[in-house]
Amino acid sequence: MGRSFSEPRATWDLNVGGTLSVLEAVRLTRPTARTLVVTSSEVYGLVDPADLPCTQRTPLRPHSPYGASKAAVDLMVEQYRRGYALDVLRVRPFNHLGPGQDARFLVPSVARQVAAGERGGLPDVEVRVGNTATRRDFLDVRDVARAYRLILQAGDPSVPYVVASGRSVAVQEILDLVAGMSSARVRFVTEESRRREGEQADLYGSSERLTADTGWAPEHRLADTVRDTLDYWRARVVEEE
């Protein structure tokens, strides 16, 4: 998301242009196919704490080029559903993490550094981070994937589904989980340069409609997700040697 501020054109080309290509392919070749398009919780932008949790009725007020491009995708999906009668659904997931996530994201980046320190026999590992007081709605990627499957099976195309846990967790809490699972002493160093100006302090959503329509609910505990992520990077560090 942060990179979108420095690369807005590439962000719009990828998200809007890429989705348009997919929808056109469906329209021209398989117009009866049920299709799921994933947007993002970033479509909500900066939300007043009094208006949380975000639902399918929360206004779209994107703050970043990434969020704006995903909001455009959200509108595009609805236009294709109405204008071309496509069976296309849209989903707005909140933050998800788990084994296999790219190390450019915070939690896998930290897990990778900690795993490398453990493998090297370092007694202390120093990890540089940004604003750890920020609170976000975190889900296990396996719960998110299951939500997508259930939406495809039983979802209502007229409804934009929110995939969320319904609560927010401070980034520092997740970092503390990683540190507590490590054999090394992990120290986090906050760098002002890693902070984003105007960043939303707290953001979480409600999956009430998703649960009502499909029966979905998160199954993975956050601590288990973090442990699985750390173990994934421990194995990768060994494979990369």
C-alpha positions as CSV (number, residue, x, y, z in Angstrom):
1,M,0.0,0.0,0.0
2,G,2.8,2.4,0.9
3,R,4.5,2.0,-2.5
4,S,1.4,3.2,-4.2
5,F,2.2,6.7,-3.2
6,S,5.4,6.6,-5.2
7,E,4.0,4.5,-8.0
8,P,0.4,5.6,-8.5
9,R,0.2,4.9,-12.3
10,A,1.6,1.3,-11.9
11,T,-0.9,0.8,-9.1
12,W,-3.9,1.9,-11.1
13,D,-2.7,0.0,-14.2
14,L,-2.3,-3.2,-12.3
15,N,-5.4,-3.2,-10.1
16,V,-7.9,-1.5,-12.4
17,G,-6.5,-2.5,-15.8
18,G,-5.8,-6.1,-14.6
19,T,-9.3,-6.5,-13.2
20,L,-10.9,-5.0,-16.3
21,S,-9.1,-7.6,-18.4
22,V,-10.4,-10.4,-16.3
23,L,-14.0,-9.1,-16.3
24,E,-13.8,-8.6,-20.1
25,A,-12.5,-12.2,-20.6
26,V,-15.4,-13.5,-18.5
27,R,-18.0,-11.3,-20.3
28,L,-16.8,-12.4,-23.7
29,T,-16.0,-16.1,-23.1
30,R,-17.9,-17.4,-20.0
31,P,-20.6,-14.8,-19.1
32,T,-22.4,-17.4,-16.9
33,A,-19.3,-18.1,-14.8
34,R,-19.4,-17.1,-11.1
35,T,-16.4,-14.8,-10.5
36,L,-14.9,-13.5,-7.3
37,V,-13.0,-10.2,-7.3
38,V,-11.0,-9.2,-4.2
39,T,-10.6,-5.6,-3.3
40,S,-9.3,-4.4,0.1
41,S,-10.2,-2.8,3.4
42,E,-8.1,0.1,2.2
43,V,-11.2,1.2,0.2
44,Y,-12.5,2.7,3.5
45,G,-9.6,5.0,3.9
46,L,-9.5,7.1,7.1
47,V,-12.5,6.1,9.2
48,D,-13.6,8.0,12.3
49,P,-13.3,5.6,15.3
50,A,-17.0,6.3,16.1
51,D,-17.9,4.7,12.8
52,L,-16.1,1.4,13.4
53,P,-16.4,-1.4,12.7
54,C,-16.5,-1.1,8.9
55,T,-19.4,-2.9,7.2
56,Q,-20.6,-3.2,3.6
57,R,-22.5,0.1,4.2
58,T,-19.4,2.1,5.3
59,P,-18.7,4.8,2.7
60,L,-15.6,4.3,0.5
61,R,-13.2,7.2,1.2
62,P,-9.8,5.9,0.1
63,H,-6.7,7.7,1.3
64,S,-4.0,6.1,-0.8
65,P,-3.7,5.4,-4.6
66,Y,-3.9,1.7,-3.7
67,G,-7.1,2.2,-1.8
68,A,-8.5,4.4,-4.6
69,S,-7.7,1.8,-7.3
70,K,-9.4,-0.9,-5.2
71,A,-12.4,1.3,-4.7
72,A,-12.6,1.8,-8.5
73,V,-12.4,-2.0,-8.9
74,D,-15.3,-2.4,-6.4
75,L,-17.4,0.0,-8.5
76,M,-16.3,-1.7,-11.7
77,V,-17.5,-5.1,-10.4
78,E,-20.9,-3.7,-9.5
79,Q,-21.2,-2.0,-12.9
80,Y,-20.4,-5.3,-14.7
81,R,-22.9,-7.1,-12.5
82,R,-25.7,-4.6,-13.3
83,G,-24.7,-3.6,-16.9
84,Y,-23.7,-7.1,-18.2
85,A,-25.7,-9.3,-15.8
86,L,-22.5,-11.1,-14.8
87,D,-22.5,-13.4,-11.8
88,V,-19.6,-11.5,-10.2
89,L,-19.0,-11.0,-6.4
90,R,-16.8,-8.6,-4.6
91,V,-15.1,-9.0,-1.3
92,R,-13.3,-6.5,1.0
93,P,-10.8,-8.4,3.2
94,F,-8.9,-6.9,6.1
95,N,-5.3,-7.7,6.9
96,H,-4.4,-11.4,6.6
97,L,-1.2,-13.2,7.3
98,G,0.2,-16.7,7.5
99,P,2.8,-19.1,6.0
100,G,3.9,-18.2,2.6
101,Q,3.3,-14.4,2.8
102,D,5.8,-12.3,1.0
103,A,8.6,-11.0,3.3
104,R,7.9,-7.4,2.1
105,F,5.0,-7.4,4.6
106,L,5.7,-6.7,8.2
107,V,5.0,-9.9,10.1
108,P,6.8,-12.3,7.6
109,S,9.7,-9.8,7.4
110,V,10.1,-9.9,11.2
111,A,9.7,-13.7,11.3
112,R,12.3,-14.1,8.5
113,Q,14.8,-11.9,10.4
114,V,14.2,-13.7,13.6
115,A,14.5,-17.2,12.0
116,A,17.8,-16.1,10.3
117,G,19.2,-14.9,13.6
118,E,18.2,-18.2,15.3
119,R,19.8,-20.2,12.5
120,G,23.0,-18.2,12.8
121,G,23.1,-18.9,16.5
122,L,22.8,-15.2,17.4
123,P,21.8,-14.6,21.1
124,D,20.3,-11.2,20.2
125,V,18.3,-10.2,17.1
126,E,17.6,-6.5,16.4
127,V,14.6,-5.8,14.1
128,R,13.8,-2.3,12.9
129,V,10.1,-1.4,12.7
130,G,7.7,1.5,12.2
131,N,4.7,2.5,14.2
132,T,3.9,-0.5,16.4
133,A,0.9,1.2,18.1
134,T,-1.2,0.9,15.0
135,R,-4.1,-1.4,15.4
136,R,-5.5,-3.6,12.6
137,D,-7.9,-6.4,12.0
138,F,-5.7,-9.5,11.4
139,L,-6.9,-12.9,10.0
140,D,-5.2,-16.1,9.2
141,V,-4.9,-16.5,5.4
142,R,-6.5,-19.9,5.6
143,D,-9.6,-18.5,7.1
144,V,-9.7,-15.8,4.4
145,A,-9.4,-18.5,1.6
146,R,-12.2,-20.4,3.2
147,A,-14.3,-17.3,3.3
148,Y,-13.7,-16.8,-0.5
149,R,-14.8,-20.4,-1.2
150,L,-18.0,-20.0,0.8
151,I,-18.8,-16.7,-0.9
152,L,-18.4,-18.4,-4.3
153,Q,-20.7,-21.2,-3.1
154,A,-23.4,-19.2,-1.3
155,G,-22.8,-15.5,-1.7
156,D,-25.2,-12.8,-2.9
157,P,-23.7,-10.9,-5.9
158,S,-25.5,-7.7,-4.8
159,V,-23.6,-7.6,-1.5
160,P,-20.0,-6.5,-1.0
161,Y,-18.7,-8.9,1.6
162,V,-16.4,-7.8,4.4
163,V,-14.0,-10.5,5.6
164,A,-12.8,-9.5,9.1
165,S,-12.3,-10.8,12.6
166,G,-14.4,-8.1,14.2
167,R,-11.6,-6.8,16.4
168,S,-8.3,-5.0,16.1
169,V,-4.9,-5.9,17.5
170,A,-1.9,-3.7,18.0
171,V,1.0,-4.5,15.7
172,Q,3.2,-4.5,18.9
173,E,1.2,-7.4,20.2
174,I,2.0,-9.5,17.2
175,L,5.7,-8.6,17.4
176,D,5.7,-9.6,21.0
177,L,4.2,-13.0,20.0
178,V,7.1,-13.5,17.5
179,A,9.7,-12.5,20.1
180,G,8.2,-14.8,22.7
181,M,8.4,-17.8,20.4
182,S,12.1,-17.2,19.5
183,S,15.1,-18.8,21.2
184,A,16.9,-15.5,20.7
185,R,16.4,-12.3,22.5
186,V,14.5,-10.1,20.0
187,R,14.7,-6.3,20.3
188,F,12.5,-4.1,18.2
189,V,13.9,-0.6,17.3
190,T,11.3,2.0,16.1
191,E,12.5,4.2,13.2
192,E,10.6,7.4,12.5
193,S,11.4,7.0,8.7
194,R,9.2,3.9,8.7
195,R,6.1,5.7,10.0
196,R,3.4,6.8,7.5
197,E,2.1,10.3,8.0
198,G,-1.7,10.4,8.5
199,E,-1.9,6.7,9.1
200,Q,-5.2,5.3,10.5
201,A,-4.6,4.5,14.2
202,D,-7.3,1.8,14.4
203,L,-9.3,-0.1,11.8
204,Y,-11.4,-3.2,12.0
205,G,-14.4,-4.6,10.3
206,S,-17.6,-6.7,10.8
207,S,-18.2,-9.9,8.9
208,E,-21.8,-10.1,10.2
209,R,-23.4,-10.3,6.7
210,L,-20.8,-12.9,5.6
211,T,-21.5,-15.1,8.6
212,A,-25.3,-14.7,8.1
213,D,-25.1,-15.8,4.5
214,T,-22.5,-18.5,4.6
215,G,-21.9,-19.5,8.2
216,W,-18.3,-18.4,8.1
217,A,-16.3,-17.6,11.2
218,P,-12.5,-17.5,11.9
219,E,-11.1,-20.7,13.1
220,H,-7.4,-20.0,13.6
221,R,-6.0,-18.3,16.7
222,L,-3.7,-15.4,16.1
223,A,-0.9,-17.0,18.2
224,D,-1.1,-20.1,16.1
225,T,-0.9,-18.1,12.9
226,V,2.1,-16.3,14.1
227,R,3.8,-19.5,15.1
228,D,3.1,-21.1,11.8
229,T,4.5,-18.1,10.0
230,L,7.7,-18.2,12.1
231,D,8.1,-22.0,11.5
232,Y,7.6,-21.4,7.8
233,W,10.5,-19.0,7.7
234,R,12.6,-21.2,9.9
235,A,12.2,-23.9,7.3
236,R,13.0,-21.5,4.4
237,V,16.2,-20.3,6.1
238,V,17.4,-23.9,6.2
239,E,16.4,-24.5,2.5
240,E,18.2,-21.3,1.4
241,E,21.6,-22.4,2.8
